């Protein structure tokens, strides 16, 4: 086996890459993935099937893993070969299933690298799937989103994007932009047909396209919590009950609670799930007149920074101290939800429409959750089909701006070829979403956050 080095294979395939595709550490099984030119040969160098050839397509085979240089056995394992183009990457691909842990996966990877593979870059398998037309660029991004999902809502959204839900929305927009561009260019040869009626019809089509693009932009902005999670920050005067509410919403004791004001100096974070939506709860130091304590001052500065990062700010006011707050202006006034704490101690009525909660009895916690979700446009049971990510939303905004420029050109009675140029720019922006148009910089941006092995 000393001369067993992978080679050959179809020239159209890229060089042979390999990586561990499962998390390292204690575990029953690890997966090492190979893709590219010479997969079958490399697999034959490291895997000795118990019976029959290992290269039969899509058939799991049991055998023995050995080092290609020494012939020393590494593990008993399973292996499967996927010939191009019917594989995840569109290239010849193989997956080796060995025992988990930290040592065996590393030894398997070293063996396949000794057989001619190189270590894959982060996201390189998925990048090859995109370059070989197995996935659109937005679907490739959905792969990373699915792996990184920390809540059921994020996972469900990523799965829909992986199935092509966003591409299905973008394609009709692209088709209409292509038709409009062709129509505007054709007018150059038939100027006698470019009358007021034709101009009005074209402007109507542009307005409809612009409206639909803006709708997708709005979804990306207004429902981004389904992708990013909801960050809810608790604030208010010292001893307003923030830490008690934090613990109640979390369902366990995480923050120290004391009748003594100023218990929380630093901010605390914890994650909960509200009907599958990931919510980051943040408990902050009390805001108010400073006592001169340096740590208290630093804690309040950190609290103010957290308010700036919040999606929803829950400003707690204690029913036992209903007087003026005196805490000054809050950043992000549109994010503020005023809530009365310690409802079990109230002696009289509160202002109409008030939300009153009790960390002791649980009163009002459900109402608080619904009000916080309503603040970010989330209705009970809402599960959006798509939510464009930041890159996709920026491309949509650029497309919308270009269509807007085309409309202004026609409104100002400029020649139709000026509008055609703007529609062409919009078309390029839309095509960047799915990857029909891309640059190396865009690919580097998309795949930089992938893990190795995916």
Order of alpha helices (4+ residues) and beta strands (2+ residues): beta-beta-alpha-beta-beta-beta-beta-alpha-beta-alpha-alpha-alpha-alpha-alpha-alpha-beta-alpha-beta-beta-alpha-beta-beta-beta-alpha-alpha-alpha-alpha
